[in-house]
Amino acid sequence: MVCFSRERMINMNSIENKRIESYRNYFTKEYLMGPNSLRLLDEMLKKYPLPEGGRVMDLGCGMGLTSMFLAKEAKVNVFATALWISATQNAENFRNWSVDDRVIPIHADANNLPYAYGYFDAIVSIDAYHYFGAKKGVFEDKILPYLKKGGVFITAMPGTKEEPGGVPAETLLEWMGGNRDDYDTFHCRKWWLDLIGKSDDFEVVMDFDLDCFNEAWNDWFESGHEYGIKDKKYFDNGMGGYLSFIGLVIKRH
Ligand SMILES: C[S@@+](CC[C@H](N)C(=O)[O-])C[C@H]1O[C@@H](n2cnc3c(N)ncnc32)[C@H](O)[C@@H]1O
């Protein structure tokens, strides 16, 4: 067994944190759309690094922060795909961030993706999959076919620690502004694993709760975004204790 001194551990942590800290200028209400997606992606890529040079779909890329991070840090070519943000707006972001040679903005619905089957080395979806993936068959029918054999789907999404009844239902529904669809996206890791199920065509190679839960939410609260301020009130009232960030890595056979 290798034992490291406390100083060495602190040093290793600060080297590991350096990558994400260099993106601090982007932790703002102009770019964040929820808990800090860069932190979430950074942790996923540390736990499951992608080989350089591959072709990656960033599914539900928001303002494109995660696509930019993938291009710069994982050194992959990215198809930045989102429904709520236009391709024109994201094209401008990618130009401003000097990644427009490696990141292509696409406006598309995950339920009807405009890509060739078997095209991607990886599909990454950060704080987005729960919006469209919480139904039986979505993963196998609408996501998996776009991966090459041996390709991986990597997602990090908000959920609950337990269910059913793991969260005070009334408060969760109130937090979601009474919107049943949003409410129904919050589930625990086991629920997601059961939904995705088992098949000879794929294998869940990692499932865990992300370590950066508190930091990712705190960055969002501190961004000054009006939704972040609202979310903090619910966390301060105890909601945070029921929640988790769920990480899954699934490999196509
Ligand atoms: C909360 S935002 C997160 C964005 C980004 N990943 C981030 O964390 O900054 C949710 C994202 O999911 C995407 N989304 C929701 N439903 C979608 C669908 N049916 N197809 C494609 N993208 C979808 C939205 O376009 C948006 O980019």
The ligand as a MOL file (V3000), in Angstrom:
LIG
                    3D

  0  0  0     0  0            999 V3000
M  V30 BEGIN CTAB
M  V30 COUNTS 27 29 0 0 0
M  V30 BEGIN ATOM
M  V30 1 C -29.7590 22.7630 -17.6390 0
M  V30 2 S -29.2000 22.8480 -19.2950 0 CHG=1
M  V30 3 C -27.5790 22.2410 -19.0790 0
M  V30 4 C -26.7050 22.6750 -20.1780 0
M  V30 5 C -25.2380 22.3030 -20.0770 0
M  V30 6 N -25.0010 20.8710 -20.1940 0
M  V30 7 C -24.6900 22.8700 -18.8220 0
M  V30 8 O -24.6880 22.1680 -17.8030 0
M  V30 9 O -24.3140 24.0310 -18.8430 0 CHG=-1
M  V30 10 C -30.0530 21.5130 -20.0660 0
M  V30 11 C -29.6840 21.2580 -21.5130 0
M  V30 12 O -30.4630 20.1560 -21.9490 0
M  V30 13 C -30.8220 20.4020 -23.2960 0
M  V30 14 N -32.0290 19.6360 -23.6140 0
M  V30 15 C -33.1730 19.5040 -22.9040 0
M  V30 16 N -34.0440 18.7250 -23.5750 0
M  V30 17 C -33.4180 18.3500 -24.7220 0
M  V30 18 C -33.7720 17.5470 -25.8430 0
M  V30 19 N -34.9790 16.9500 -25.9220 0
M  V30 20 N -32.8690 17.4090 -26.8380 0
M  V30 21 C -31.6600 17.9820 -26.7910 0
M  V30 22 N -31.2570 18.7500 -25.7560 0
M  V30 23 C -32.1260 18.9370 -24.7490 0
M  V30 24 C -31.0770 21.8900 -23.3760 0
M  V30 25 O -30.9270 22.3250 -24.6970 0
M  V30 26 C -29.9620 22.4070 -22.4670 0
M  V30 27 O -28.8240 22.6230 -23.2440 0
M  V30 END ATOM
M  V30 BEGIN BOND
M  V30 1 1 1 2
M  V30 2 1 2 3
M  V30 3 1 2 10
M  V30 4 1 3 4
M  V30 5 1 4 5
M  V30 6 1 5 6
M  V30 7 1 5 7
M  V30 8 2 7 8
M  V30 9 1 7 9
M  V30 10 1 10 11
M  V30 11 1 11 12
M  V30 12 1 11 26
M  V30 13 1 12 13
M  V30 14 1 13 14
M  V30 15 1 13 24
M  V30 16 1 14 15
M  V30 17 1 14 23
M  V30 18 2 15 16
M  V30 19 1 16 17
M  V30 20 1 17 18
M  V30 21 2 17 23
M  V30 22 1 18 19
M  V30 23 2 18 20
M  V30 24 1 20 21
M  V30 25 2 21 22
M  V30 26 1 22 23
M  V30 27 1 24 25
M  V30 28 1 24 26
M  V30 29 1 26 27
M  V30 END BOND
M  V30 END CTAB
M  END
